Amino acid sequence: MNICVISFHSCPFSPLGLESSGGMNVYIKELSSALKNFPKIKMDIFTRVQNKKLRGIKNISSQVRVIHLKGGPEYFISRRNLYKHIKEFEENLEKFICNERINYEIIYTHYWLSGLIGERIKNKFNIPLIHNYHSLAFMKKKAIKKGYRENANRLKAEKFLSFISDGIITSSNNEKENMLKEYKIPCWKLKVIYPGVNPNIFYLIDKLKARKKLGFNHKDKIILYVGRIEPIKDLLTVVQAVELIKKNKIPFYENLKLIIIGGGKKSSDFHKNNEIIKIKNFIKIKNISDKVTFTGSKEQNVLKDYYSAADAVVVPSLYESFGLVTIESLACGTPVIASKIGETTKIIKENKNGFYFIPNNPNSLVNVLIHFFSNKNFLWKREEIRRNTIKKFSWERTAEETIDFLEKIIRIHHLKQKEFSMENIYHQISIR
């Protein structure tokens, strides 16, 4: 099978934690790496040039290529401003397919911008289209409510893609149910496929050794945040909780540390991020700077040290399509304290591998942190937390279920083409 993957705004080689790179990058890269178990599969991942040093074709493996095509200026552009450049990218993709004479059997698009490009390629070359939203605008809008900012075309485009796609992959039963309700599309079109976690990247490290390596004290009460820093992630709630712990003179405040990973490079990206600026101003006003550390983004192979050093990872999101950070932390044996939303409610087992708090509610988070630090020794042992996670979430399984679904959609497409051809034949006969 020859697969055309479109990831217009985000290159799999981009560093994690920036606006354009996060769970979707990990998803595409890990999925493509898992194809080694399917030697007959070939995959080309098309993405826009957003770094002049990263052009042309780069191989991930003998089966997978990343192909950079021009789609707007060759530097980073916010996703919100990329819509006007999709036509140029689509034209360059079309030229590439024609010049290389490649026969793709299916298109697999990621995020709504890529989906619109995929729709044009689908119509041009008569290839079935599978789409993965990764996040949905109508659900984000419901979660954020006031102050939601997004490209005006996104809501309409995502609804359009729900109708024209031959199949849709989602990482969450919660999203599937919401899409069925919002778009009124047939159930058979959607397939829930869980992402995986790489056990060779995320694994148990002795907590004291991890802390010594990172320069933390063994007495520290460490809560860790990992991810992009934007309103939907609601990091501000965690910082507000730290301030309330100080205000209420809760005993563990003395040793409390909040470590924040994400946001890109501190030197070049932080000053452009309004959410970081807002959070840092709050920290300064409330005089809790000694309790909060921003590290900037970190490579994946470093994250396991932070996960292992932490007492708990906090996931405060108002909305998550899935939340890879949750299972990465659990794979390192570290419990998760998460806002009670979406698929997270099926991953976190209360009093076993973590706890929940009410979304966007600092007081609720404070109460959970008090309960956590009093009861963390009664949770599952780290080895058991990891074992349960690795058993359930595997990139090999993700790849297998994805390939099965793609093959199914290809078969349906071929059957439809045969039926269409037969109809034409019968029509011609009837005319004669």
C-alpha positions as CSV (number, residue, x, y, z in Angstrom):
1,M,0.0,0.0,0.0
2,N,1.3,3.5,-1.0
3,I,0.0,6.1,1.5
4,C,0.0,9.9,0.9
5,V,0.1,11.5,4.3
6,I,-0.4,15.3,4.5
7,S,0.7,17.2,7.6
8,F,0.7,20.7,6.1
9,H,1.4,22.9,9.1
10,S,3.6,20.6,11.2
11,C,6.8,18.8,10.3
12,P,7.6,15.6,12.2
13,F,11.1,16.9,12.7
14,S,9.9,20.1,14.4
15,P,10.9,20.4,18.1
16,L,8.0,19.7,20.5
17,G,6.3,22.3,22.6
18,L,5.8,25.0,19.9
19,E,2.4,26.1,18.6
20,S,2.9,24.0,15.5
21,S,4.2,20.9,17.2
22,G,2.9,18.7,19.9
23,G,0.9,15.5,20.1
24,M,0.3,15.4,16.4
25,N,4.0,15.4,15.6
26,V,4.5,12.5,18.0
27,Y,1.5,10.7,16.6
28,I,2.7,10.8,12.9
29,K,6.3,10.0,13.7
30,E,5.6,7.1,16.0
31,L,2.9,5.7,13.6
32,S,5.3,5.8,10.7
33,S,8.1,4.2,12.8
34,A,5.7,1.3,13.7
35,L,5.3,0.5,10.0
36,K,8.4,-1.7,10.2
37,N,6.0,-4.5,11.1
38,F,4.3,-3.9,7.7
39,P,7.0,-4.2,5.1
40,K,4.6,-3.8,2.1
41,I,3.6,-0.3,3.3
42,K,5.2,2.8,1.9
43,M,4.4,6.2,3.3
44,D,5.2,9.7,2.1
45,I,4.6,12.5,4.6
46,F,4.1,15.9,2.9
47,T,4.7,19.1,5.0
48,R,5.4,22.7,4.2
49,V,8.9,24.2,4.3
50,Q,9.1,26.3,7.5
51,N,12.8,26.2,7.9
52,K,15.2,27.0,5.1
53,K,17.6,24.5,6.5
54,L,15.0,21.7,6.2
55,R,14.0,21.3,2.6
56,G,13.6,18.5,0.1
57,I,13.2,14.8,1.0
58,K,14.3,13.3,4.4
59,N,14.0,9.6,5.2
60,I,12.6,8.4,8.5
61,S,13.1,4.8,7.4
62,S,13.3,2.8,4.2
63,Q,9.5,2.8,4.1
64,V,8.8,6.4,5.1
65,R,9.9,9.8,3.6
66,V,9.2,13.3,4.7
67,I,8.8,15.6,1.7
68,H,9.0,19.4,2.2
69,L,7.1,21.5,-0.3
70,K,6.6,25.2,-0.6
71,G,3.4,26.6,0.9
72,G,3.9,30.2,1.8
73,P,7.0,31.9,3.1
74,E,9.8,29.5,4.2
75,Y,9.6,30.3,7.9
76,F,7.2,29.6,10.8
77,I,3.7,31.0,10.4
78,S,0.9,30.5,13.0
79,R,-1.7,27.9,12.1
80,R,-4.3,30.7,12.1
81,N,-2.6,32.4,9.2
82,L,-1.8,29.5,7.0
83,Y,-5.2,29.1,5.3
84,K,-4.3,31.4,2.4
85,H,-1.2,29.3,1.6
86,I,-2.9,25.9,1.1
87,K,-3.5,26.5,-2.6
88,E,0.2,26.9,-3.3
89,F,1.0,23.8,-1.3
90,E,-1.7,21.7,-3.0
91,E,-0.4,22.8,-6.5
92,N,3.1,21.8,-5.5
93,L,1.9,18.5,-4.2
94,E,0.0,17.8,-7.4
95,K,3.1,18.6,-9.4
96,F,5.2,16.3,-7.3
97,I,2.8,13.4,-7.7
98,C,2.7,13.9,-11.5
99,N,6.4,14.4,-11.9
100,E,7.3,11.4,-9.8
101,R,4.5,9.3,-11.3
102,I,3.5,7.9,-7.9
103,N,0.3,5.9,-7.6
104,Y,-1.0,6.5,-4.1
105,E,-3.8,4.2,-3.0
106,I,-5.1,6.4,-0.2
107,I,-4.6,9.9,1.3
108,Y,-4.3,10.3,5.1
109,T,-4.6,13.9,6.3
110,H,-3.9,15.4,9.7
111,Y,-5.6,18.6,11.0
112,W,-8.2,20.7,9.0
113,L,-5.8,22.6,6.8
114,S,-4.3,19.3,5.5
115,G,-7.8,17.9,5.1
116,L,-8.7,20.7,2.6
117,I,-5.5,20.0,0.6
118,G,-6.3,16.3,0.7
119,E,-9.8,16.9,-0.6
120,R,-8.4,18.6,-3.7
121,I,-5.9,15.8,-4.3
122,K,-8.7,13.2,-3.7
123,N,-10.8,14.8,-6.5
124,K,-7.8,15.3,-8.8
125,F,-6.5,11.7,-8.7
126,N,-9.7,9.9,-7.6
127,I,-8.1,8.6,-4.4
128,P,-10.0,7.9,-1.1
129,L,-9.4,10.2,1.8
130,I,-9.0,9.4,5.5
131,H,-9.0,12.4,7.9
132,N,-7.8,12.8,11.4
133,Y,-8.8,16.1,13.1
134,H,-6.5,15.8,16.1
135,S,-8.6,18.5,17.7
136,L,-12.1,19.9,16.9
137,A,-12.9,23.6,16.7
138,F,-16.5,23.2,17.9
139,M,-15.3,21.3,21.0
140,K,-12.6,23.8,21.7
141,K,-15.1,26.6,21.4
142,K,-17.4,25.0,23.9
143,A,-14.6,24.4,26.3
144,I,-13.1,27.9,26.2
145,K,-16.4,29.8,25.7
146,K,-15.3,33.4,26.0
147,G,-12.2,34.6,24.2
148,Y,-12.0,31.7,21.7
149,R,-9.9,32.8,18.7
150,E,-9.5,30.7,15.6
151,N,-9.4,31.1,11.8
152,A,-12.9,31.9,10.7
153,N,-12.8,29.2,8.1
154,R,-12.1,26.3,10.5
155,L,-15.6,25.5,11.8
156,K,-17.0,25.3,8.3
157,A,-14.0,23.4,7.0
158,E,-14.2,20.8,9.7
159,K,-17.9,20.2,9.1
160,F,-17.2,20.0,5.3
161,L,-14.5,17.4,5.9
162,S,-16.8,15.2,7.9
163,F,-19.0,14.8,4.8
164,I,-16.4,14.5,2.0
165,S,-13.9,12.2,3.8
166,D,-14.3,8.5,3.0
167,G,-13.3,7.7,6.6
168,I,-12.4,9.5,9.8
169,I,-10.0,8.4,12.5
170,T,-10.4,9.7,16.0
171,S,-8.4,9.0,19.2
172,S,-11.4,9.2,21.5
173,N,-14.9,7.7,22.0
174,N,-15.9,11.1,23.5
175,E,-15.0,12.9,20.2
176,K,-16.7,10.2,18.1
177,E,-20.0,10.7,20.1
178,N,-19.7,14.5,19.8
179,M,-19.0,14.4,16.0
180,L,-21.9,12.1,15.4
181,K,-24.2,14.5,17.3
182,E,-22.7,17.7,15.7
183,Y,-22.3,16.6,12.1
184,K,-25.0,14.0,11.8
185,I,-22.7,11.6,9.8
186,P,-23.1,7.8,9.7
187,C,-21.4,5.9,12.5
188,W,-19.6,3.5,10.1
189,K,-17.5,6.4,8.8
190,L,-15.7,6.9,12.2
191,K,-13.1,4.7,13.7
192,V,-11.7,5.1,17.2
193,I,-8.0,4.2,17.3
194,Y,-6.0,4.9,20.5
195,P,-2.5,6.3,20.1
196,G,0.3,4.5,21.8
197,V,3.3,5.1,24.0
198,N,6.9,4.2,23.1
199,P,8.2,2.0,26.0
200,N,11.8,2.4,24.8
201,I,11.5,6.2,25.3
202,F,9.3,6.3,28.4
203,Y,10.3,3.9,31.2
204,L,11.0,3.7,34.9
205,I,13.9,5.6,36.3
206,D,14.8,5.6,40.0
207,K,13.2,8.8,41.4
208,L,16.2,9.9,43.4
209,K,18.6,9.3,40.5
210,A,16.4,11.3,38.2
211,R,16.2,14.2,40.7
212,K,20.0,14.2,41.2
213,K,20.5,14.3,37.5
214,L,18.1,17.3,37.1
215,G,19.3,19.1,40.2
216,F,16.2,18.6,42.3
217,N,16.2,17.9,46.1
218,H,14.9,14.6,47.4
219,K,12.6,16.6,49.8
220,D,10.9,18.6,46.9
221,K,7.2,18.1,46.3
222,I,7.3,18.3,42.5
223,I,4.3,18.7,40.2
224,L,5.1,18.7,36.5
225,Y,3.4,20.2,33.5
226,V,4.3,19.2,30.0
227,G,2.8,20.6,26.8
228,R,2.0,23.6,24.7
229,I,1.3,26.8,26.6
230,E,-2.0,28.2,25.3
231,P,-5.4,29.0,26.8
232,I,-7.0,25.6,26.0
233,K,-4.3,23.9,28.2
234,D,-5.3,26.1,31.1
235,L,-1.9,26.1,32.8
236,L,-3.0,29.3,34.6
237,T,-5.3,27.2,36.9
238,V,-2.2,25.2,38.1
239,V,-0.3,28.4,38.9
240,Q,-3.4,29.8,40.7
241,A,-3.5,26.6,42.7
242,V,0.1,27.2,43.8
243,E,-0.8,30.7,44.9
244,L,-3.8,29.4,46.9
245,I,-1.5,26.8,48.6
246,K,0.7,29.7,49.7
247,K,-2.2,31.9,50.7
248,N,-3.8,29.1,52.9
249,K,-0.4,28.2,54.4
250,I,-0.7,24.6,53.5
251,P,2.4,22.8,55.0
252,F,3.8,21.3,51.9
253,Y,4.1,24.7,50.2
254,E,7.6,25.0,51.7
255,N,8.9,22.2,49.5
256,L,6.5,22.6,46.5
257,K,7.9,23.0,43.0
258,L,6.0,23.4,39.8
259,I,8.1,22.6,36.8
260,I,6.7,23.7,33.4
261,I,8.0,22.1,30.2
262,G,6.9,23.6,26.8
263,G,6.5,26.9,25.0
264,G,9.5,26.5,22.7
265,K,12.9,28.2,23.4
266,K,12.9,30.6,26.4
267,S,15.2,33.1,24.5
268,S,13.2,33.3,21.3
269,D,9.7,32.0,21.7
270,F,8.5,33.1,25.2
271,H,8.2,36.8,24.5
272,K,5.9,36.0,21.6
273,N,3.5,33.8,23.6
274,N,0.7,35.9,25.2
275,E,-0.3,33.0,27.5
276,I,3.2,32.7,28.9
277,I,3.3,36.5,29.4
278,K,0.0,36.5,31.2
279,I,1.0,33.6,33.5
280,K,4.4,35.1,34.2
281,N,2.8,38.4,35.2
282,F,0.5,36.5,37.6
283,I,3.5,34.7,39.1
284,K,5.3,38.0,39.6
285,I,2.3,39.8,41.2
286,K,1.6,36.9,43.6
287,N,5.3,36.6,44.5
288,I,5.6,32.8,43.8
289,S,8.5,32.9,41.3
290,D,10.6,30.7,43.6
291,K,8.0,28.0,43.2
292,V,7.6,28.0,39.5
293,T,10.3,27.0,36.9
294,F,9.9,27.3,33.1
295,T,12.3,25.1,31.3
296,G,11.2,25.7,27.7
297,S,10.6,22.7,25.5
298,K,12.6,19.5,25.9
299,E,13.4,16.6,23.5
300,Q,11.3,13.5,24.0
301,N,14.3,11.4,25.2
302,V,14.8,13.9,28.1
303,L,11.2,13.9,29.2
304,K,11.4,10.5,31.0
305,D,13.9,12.0,33.5
306,Y,11.4,14.8,34.4
307,Y,8.4,12.4,34.5
308,S,10.4,10.1,36.8
309,A,11.6,13.0,39.0
310,A,8.1,14.3,39.5
311,D,5.7,13.2,42.3
312,A,2.8,13.8,39.8
313,V,2.1,15.2,36.4
314,V,-0.7,17.7,36.2
315,V,-2.9,17.8,33.0
316,P,-5.2,20.8,33.5
317,S,-6.6,21.0,29.9
318,L,-10.1,22.3,29.2
319,Y,-10.2,20.1,26.2
320,E,-8.0,17.2,24.9
321,S,-8.5,15.1,21.8
322,F,-6.6,12.4,23.8
323,G,-3.6,13.7,25.8
324,L,-0.4,11.8,25.1
325,V,1.3,13.4,28.1
326,T,-1.0,11.4,30.3
327,I,0.1,8.0,29.1
328,E,3.8,9.1,28.7
329,S,3.8,9.9,32.4
330,L,2.0,6.7,33.4
331,A,4.5,4.7,31.3
332,C,7.2,6.2,33.5
333,G,5.2,5.0,36.6
334,T,4.3,8.6,37.6
335,P,0.7,9.2,38.6
336,V,-1.4,11.9,36.9
337,I,-3.6,14.6,38.3
338,A,-6.0,15.6,35.5
339,S,-9.0,17.8,34.9
340,K,-12.0,15.5,34.5
341,I,-12.7,15.7,30.8
342,G,-12.9,13.5,27.7
343,E,-11.0,10.3,27.2
344,T,-8.8,11.0,30.3
345,T,-11.7,9.8,32.4
346,K,-11.2,6.3,30.9
347,I,-7.4,6.4,31.4
348,I,-7.0,7.6,35.0
349,K,-8.3,5.2,37.6
350,E,-9.1,7.3,40.7
351,N,-7.0,6.3,43.7
352,K,-5.0,3.8,41.5
353,N,-2.9,5.8,39.0
354,G,-4.0,9.3,39.7
355,F,-6.8,11.7,40.6
356,Y,-9.2,14.1,39.0
357,F,-10.1,17.7,39.7
358,I,-12.9,20.0,38.3
359,P,-11.6,21.8,35.1
360,N,-10.7,25.5,35.5
361,N,-11.1,25.3,39.2
362,P,-8.0,26.1,41.3
363,N,-9.7,25.3,44.6
364,S,-10.6,21.8,43.3
365,L,-7.0,21.3,42.3
366,V,-5.7,22.4,45.6
367,N,-7.9,20.0,47.4
368,V,-6.8,17.2,45.2
369,L,-3.1,18.1,45.7
370,I,-3.6,18.0,49.5
371,H,-5.3,14.6,49.1
372,F,-2.6,13.4,46.8
373,F,0.4,14.2,49.0
374,S,-1.4,12.6,51.9
375,N,-2.3,9.4,50.0
376,K,0.2,8.9,47.2
377,N,1.8,5.9,48.9
378,F,-1.6,4.1,48.6
379,L,-1.7,4.4,44.8
380,W,-0.6,1.5,42.6
381,K,3.2,0.9,42.7
382,R,5.1,2.6,39.9
383,E,5.8,-0.8,38.2
384,E,2.1,-1.6,38.1
385,I,1.1,1.9,36.8
386,R,3.6,1.3,33.9
387,R,2.5,-2.3,33.2
388,N,-1.1,-1.4,32.9
389,T,-0.3,1.5,30.6
390,I,2.0,-0.3,28.3
391,K,-0.4,-3.2,28.0
392,K,-3.2,-0.9,26.8
393,F,-1.4,1.6,24.6
394,S,0.9,0.4,21.9
395,W,2.0,2.1,18.7
396,E,2.2,-1.3,17.1
397,R,-1.5,-1.8,17.8
398,T,-2.2,1.7,16.6
399,A,-0.4,1.0,13.3
400,E,-2.2,-2.4,12.9
401,E,-5.7,-0.9,13.4
402,T,-4.9,2.1,11.2
403,I,-3.7,-0.1,8.3
404,D,-6.8,-2.3,8.7
405,F,-9.0,0.7,8.5
406,L,-7.2,2.2,5.5
407,E,-7.4,-1.2,3.6
408,K,-11.1,-1.3,4.4
409,I,-11.7,2.1,2.9
410,I,-9.6,1.3,-0.2
411,R,-11.8,-1.9,-0.7
412,I,-15.0,0.2,-0.4
413,H,-13.6,2.7,-2.8
414,H,-12.8,0.1,-5.4
415,L,-16.3,-1.5,-5.1
416,K,-17.8,1.9,-5.6
417,Q,-15.7,2.5,-8.7
418,K,-16.8,-0.9,-10.1
419,E,-20.4,-0.1,-9.4
420,F,-20.0,3.3,-11.1
421,S,-18.4,1.6,-14.2
422,M,-21.2,-1.0,-14.4
423,E,-23.8,1.8,-14.2
424,N,-22.1,3.6,-17.1
425,I,-22.0,0.4,-19.1
426,Y,-25.8,-0.3,-18.5
427,H,-26.5,3.4,-19.3
428,Q,-24.6,3.1,-22.7
429,I,-26.4,-0.1,-23.5
430,S,-29.8,1.4,-22.7
431,I,-29.0,4.4,-25.0
432,R,-28.2,2.2,-27.9
